[in-house]
Amino acid sequence: MALGRKGARRIVVDGTAYRWRLRRRPTYFQGMAWTPCTFAVEHADGAGPGTTLVVTTDQPHMSNWPGREGKPILPPDVARAIQHALREGWTPTSPGTPFHLDLSTGFVASA
């Protein structure tokens, strides 16, 4: 699973470049605030396909339809998630299935 370059932002963490992307429009479940916001990260300078990191946050998507308040995903949040995933065993340059990092503790779905 490769992350498209369009709309992806570059971030450097501990000297390594990554690309990250957040969906502009929420999925149906994110739009209803039933599931939290997610974003994807991959190694930016890899010659071949690597493992994509998929991060589930504890926030609703900012464009949710019920209007639940959330906070935006900022580069420092992405950097912390990357560092956490690396400690948990994510190897961004090795091919494989997406690595899921669940940081959704505390998320409350809309009724």
C-alpha positions in Angstrom: 0.0 0.0 0.0 1.7 3.2 -1.2 0.8 6.6 0.0 0.0 9.0 -2.8 2.3 12.0 -3.2 -0.5 14.4 -3.9 -1.5 16.0 -0.6 1.2 14.3 1.4 3.4 16.4 3.7 7.1 15.8 4.4 8.4 15.5 7.9 11.9 14.7 9.2 12.1 12.7 12.4 15.5 11.9 14.0 17.2 12.7 10.6 14.9 10.4 8.5 12.4 11.9 6.0 8.8 10.6 5.9 5.6 11.5 4.1 2.3 11.7 5.9 -1.2 12.3 4.8 -4.6 12.8 6.4 -7.8 12.3 4.4 -9.4 15.7 3.6 -12.8 14.3 3.6 -13.8 11.8 6.3 -15.0 8.3 5.7 -18.7 7.8 6.5 -18.0 6.4 9.9 -15.5 9.3 10.7 -18.0 11.8 9.3 -20.6 10.4 11.8 -17.9 10.6 14.5 -18.4 6.9 15.2 -14.7 6.2 14.5 -11.6 8.3 15.2 -9.5 10.2 12.7 -6.6 8.3 11.1 -3.5 9.2 9.1 -0.9 7.4 7.2 2.9 7.7 7.1 5.6 6.1 4.9 9.4 6.5 4.4 10.0 9.3 1.9 13.4 8.4 0.5 13.0 4.6 0.0 13.9 3.2 -3.4 11.3 0.4 -3.1 8.0 -0.1 -1.4 8.1 -0.1 2.4 5.6 -0.7 5.2 3.0 2.0 5.6 2.2 3.2 9.2 -1.5 3.7 9.8 -2.2 5.8 13.0 -5.6 5.8 14.7 -5.9 8.9 16.8 -8.1 9.7 19.8 -9.8 12.6 18.0 -12.8 12.8 15.7 -12.1 13.9 12.2 -12.2 17.7 12.0 -14.8 17.6 9.2 -17.3 15.4 11.1 -20.9 16.1 10.4 -22.3 16.3 14.0 -19.9 19.1 14.7 -17.9 17.3 17.4 -15.0 19.4 18.5 -11.6 17.9 17.7 -8.1 19.2 17.4 -6.1 19.2 14.2 -3.3 16.7 13.6 -0.1 18.8 13.7 3.5 17.8 12.6 4.6 17.4 16.3 1.7 14.8 16.7 2.9 13.0 13.6 6.5 13.0 14.9 5.5 11.5 18.2 3.4 8.8 16.5 6.4 7.9 14.2 8.7 7.7 17.2 6.2 5.5 19.1 5.7 3.2 16.1 9.5 2.8 15.7 9.7 1.8 19.3 6.9 -0.7 18.8 8.7 -2.4 15.9 7.6 -0.5 12.7 10.3 -0.9 10.0 9.4 1.6 7.4 11.9 0.5 4.8 10.9 -3.2 4.8 8.1 -4.4 2.6 5.0 -5.8 4.3 1.5 -5.2 5.4 0.5 -1.9 7.0 1.6 -1.4 10.6 -1.3 -0.2 12.7 -0.7 2.1 15.7 -3.8 2.5 17.8 -3.7 5.6 19.9 -7.5 5.8 20.2 -7.7 5.3 24.0 -10.2 7.8 25.3 -12.1 8.3 22.0 -15.9 8.3 22.6 -18.0 7.6 19.6 -21.1 9.7 18.9 -24.4 8.1 19.7 
